[in-house]
Amino acid sequence: QVQVVESGGGLVQPGGSLRLSCTASGIIFSTYVMGWYRQAPGKQRELVASSIRGNKVYGDSVKGRFAISRDNDKSTVYLHMNSLRPEDTAVYYCNARALGTPQLGGYWGQGTQVTVSS
């Protein structure tokens, strides 16, 4: 059984930093594309960042501010968020998908709320 579990969300002031973690079990972690997505109220779910075999992709709105990293030995992927803005407020979801699986497919975590506000 595959499980994807996020942690690390919370309330942070504008300009602050936060780190999200996601652990996946029941898969061969190193072979999976691990991604972070977010969804704000009334908006579509969007890609924040993804990582597979050293290749990293970022959404335009977070380039230069967010960084994705992974520890395959711990089956964990991280999202390091810096210079946070109110518009980064959203529920952040972790996704694990096998290569060849369409985006938005695969396995999802339950989501973790990130709120950027003073």
N, C-alpha and C positions, 0 to 999 in steps of 0.2 A: 504494500500500500504506500502510495506516494504522499508525503506530507511536506508542505511548504509553510514556514512560519516566520513572520516578520516581527521585529521588535525595534524600539528606539525612537518612536515618534513622540511628539509632545508640543509644548508651546515654547516659542523662541521669539526674541525680539528681532526686528529688522536689522540686518547686518550681522546677525549671529550665525552660529554653526550648529550642525546636528549630524549625527551619524546613525544611519539605519543599518540593521543587520537582518539577514535572511538565511535560515538554515533549511536545507532540503534533504529529505531522507527517502529511501526507496528507489533512488535512481543512481546511475553511474555519473556522479556529479560533474566530473571533469569533461564529460562528453556533451553536456547540455549547455545550450545558450541560456545564460542567466540574465534576466532583465528586470529593471525597475520601471514601472508605469505609475501614472498618477491620474486622478480624476477629481476635478473640482465640481461643485454643485452646478448643474445645468450645462456642463461641458462633457465632451467625449473623453474617453480614456486616451492618454497620450504616452508615447515612449519618452522616458527620461534618459535611460542609459541601458546598454546591454554589453555583455562580455562573453567571448568564447575564444579560447586558445590564443590569448594575447591581443585579439582584435576587440576594440571598443568603439561603440557608437553612442553619440549623445544627441539629445534633442537640441534644437537651435537655441531655445530659451535658457538652457542651463550650461551651455558650453563656456568653459573658463571658470565656472563657479562650482560645479559638481564633479565628483570623480567616482568611478566605480572600480572596485577591486574585489578579488576573490581569493579565498584560501581553499584550494581543492582538498587538502588534507583534512580540513574541518567541515567540508561541504557547506561553506558559508560564503555569501556574497555581501558586500558592504556598499553603501552609498554615502559618500562623504559630501555633505552639503555646506557650502560656505557662502558668505555674502547673501544670506537669505532675504527674500523680498516678500511683501504681503501676497503677491500674485503666485508665490510658490505654495500657498496654502491649499491643501488637497489631501485626499486619502491616497497613500502610496502603497502600491501593490507590488509584490515580488512574483516573478513568473519564471518557470523552468520549462523549457521546451527542447525537444530533440532536434538536431539538425534536420532540415527538410520540413519540419512542421511549420505551418503558416503562422505569421505573427498573430498574437492574441489567442493562439492555441496553446496546448500544453497544460501545465498545472499552475494554479494560482494560490497565493496565500490569502488570508482573510483581510488584509489591509491594515495599515497603521496611519492614524491621523497626524498630520503635521500642520500646525497653525503658526503663522508668522504674524505677530501683532505686538504693538506696544501697549 
